[in-house]
């Protein structure tokens, strides 16, 4: 499998996982009377693990040291998503999953923005 194909598959998996997480995180906010919240937690966890697996699959070992570090930050962001999924299943800490989700989101936004900036800078 070529590097470009592996990265494009990883990007599609990240998109799928993030969409699953988004739907399962927002759905209970709008529909309070929904039953089967445990199945929503499992679906959210599946999305988080898909994101982590895709980040590991799409890890780009080429490039500058800064780009490699930024890719590791994206992997850590996936780990934070998995931690938020794990916290969802702890009864006393059922609301703390949002903190892990937001921390992963901030890291993902920063790393994605900086990777794009670094790649454009290296191309010049």
N, C-alpha and C positions, 0 to 999 in steps of 0.2 A: 504494500500500500504506500503510495507516495505521500510526502509530507503535506502537500496542499489538500489532498483528499481526506487525510486524517484530521486536519485542522477544520475543514468544512463540515465533516461529520460531527466533530466535537462542538462546533458552533451551533449546529442544529439541535444537538442534545441539550446544550445549555439553554437554548430558547425553549425547548419542550419542558425542561425541568423548572425553569423560572415561571413559565405560564401555569404549570400545575401548582406551584407554590403560591402564586398570586391569587389564583381562583380559590384555593382552599384557605388562604389567609383572609380574603375579603368576604367570602360567602357568609360566614357566621356573623359578620358585622351587620349585614343587611337583613338576614333571615334568622332572627333569634329563635324562632319556634322549630327550627330544623332538628330532626332526630338523626341519630347516626353520626354523632360528632367524632366518635372513635374512628370511623372509616375516613372521615375528613383528615384526621391526624395522620393516619397511615398513608393517605394519598399525598399529603404535604411532605411526609418523611420520604416517600418515594421520589418526589420531585427534588428534594434536597440531595438525596444520594445520587440521582441522575446528574445534577449539577456538579457534584464533587467528582464523579467518575468522568464526566466530560472535561472538567478542568485538568484532571490527571492525563486523560487521553490527548488533549490538545496542548500539553506542555511543550513549549518551543525551546529547545536547548540551544538553538542557534541565536546569534545576535550578541549584543553587548551585555555586559554584566548587569547594567541597570534594567534592561528588558527582562533578563532572567529573574531578577529579584521581583519585578512587578508581576511576572507570571506566578511566582511563589505566593505573592500576596493574593492573587486570584484563587489559588488553591486553599489558602487560609480562609478566604471568604466562604468557599464551599464547606470547609470544616465548621465555620460558624453557623451556616445554614443547617448542617447536620446536628449541631448542638442545640439549635432552636427546636428542631424536630424532637430531639430526645427530651428536652425540658417540657414539651407539650404533654408527655405521658406521665409526668410526675404530678400527683394530685394537688399538692400544696403550692406548687410553683406554676400553675397553669397559665398565669398571665405574664410570666417573665420571658417567655419565648420571643416576645416582640423585641426585647433588648438585643438578643442575639441576631435576630433577623435584621434589625436596623444597623447593627455594627457590621454585619456582612455586606449589607447594601452600600454603606459608606465606603468600605474598602474596595468593593467591586467598582463603584463609580470612579473612585480615585485612580485605581490601577488601570482600568480600561482607558480612561482619558489620557493618562501618562504614557501608556504603551503606544497609543496612536500618535501622540506628540513625538515620542522618541523615534518611532519608525519613520515618520515624515522627516525628522531632523537628520536621521542617518542616510536617507535616500538622497538628500541634497548634496 
